[in-house]
Amino acid sequence: MKVAASDYDGTLFRQDRIAKSDAEAIKKWREAGHKFGVVSGRDHGMLVPQLQHYGVGYDYLACNNGGIICAANGTVLWEAEIAPEMLAALTHLPLVRKSFHFALSAADRTYLCHASEGTWVIREAKQWNFPIVNIEESEVGHLPQTIHQFALGFTNPEDAFAASDEVNAKFGDVVHAYPNRCAVDITPKEISKEQAVDHTLKLMGWQDAEIFAIGDEVNDLPMIEAFSGYTVETARDAIKAKARCAYESVGAMLLANL
């Protein structure tokens, strides 16, 4: 059995859509008895409606960079936690405060504050009908649910990388910030997409499977490097240098290894 682990934004979801050819290739892959899942920085509630809209079947989802792992039916199999006091401390970092939103991911909803009008979280929540709970910034350290990711958004990649460096320099012994273009995902230190795949294999009893990982950004490198994975032709050269090879699409990778 083979297990595919695909990044979402920039890898499976490109040019504002999932290509029909990719959805069809995923179907063939699964019909052959192999497993397919998405390993994404997105919240589970953000991801599922889009996969359903484009007709993409899957066997697991590792969301928030592995902060939460769910079965195909939505059952939460495992969830990490960022301590409430750490969440509050992050909001005081000067470069973090340049973010146009603070989005805090729980299993079934996203808590939002410090949000500018028109932030993509609000836009996509309306488009895809996933639950957003607006809170005051003072509530960040006192939320009623486990939070496994703290996400930021910036107007340019330079600010995203600077905020990530600030977080990792100040609190890198507890959390880790992953920059992804103009976004930053902050998770517990031990969380990564490599960990997400490893943990999913154990939870599902798939430890003997051959892994086919594919991604296109910095937060994908842990799984690309760990599993001798792939990237897409539109990825930056720095990512291609770490990948086994680049494919035109996720579907092309799946069909080539079917």
Secondary structure as UniProt FT lines:
FT   STRAND          2..6
FT   TURN            10..12
FT   STRAND          13..14
FT   TURN            15..16
FT   HELIX           20..31
FT   TURN            32..33
FT   STRAND          35..39
FT   HELIX           44..53
FT   TURN            54..55
FT   STRAND          60..63
FT   HELIX           64..66
FT   STRAND          68..71
FT   TURN            72..73
FT   STRAND          76..79
FT   HELIX           84..90
FT   TURN            91..92
FT   TURN            94..95
FT   HELIX           96..98
FT   STRAND          102..105
FT   STRAND          110..113
FT   TURN            117..118
FT   HELIX           120..128
FT   STRAND          132..134
FT   HELIX           137..142
FT   STRAND          149..153
FT   HELIX           157..171
FT   TURN            172..174
FT   STRAND          175..180
FT   TURN            181..182
FT   STRAND          183..188
FT   TURN            189..190
FT   HELIX           193..204
FT   TURN            207..208
FT   STRAND          210..214
FT   HELIX           218..220
FT   HELIX           221..226
FT   TURN            227..228
FT   STRAND          230..232
FT   TURN            233..234
FT   HELIX           237..240
FT   TURN            241..242
FT   STRAND          246..247
FT   HELIX           250..256
//
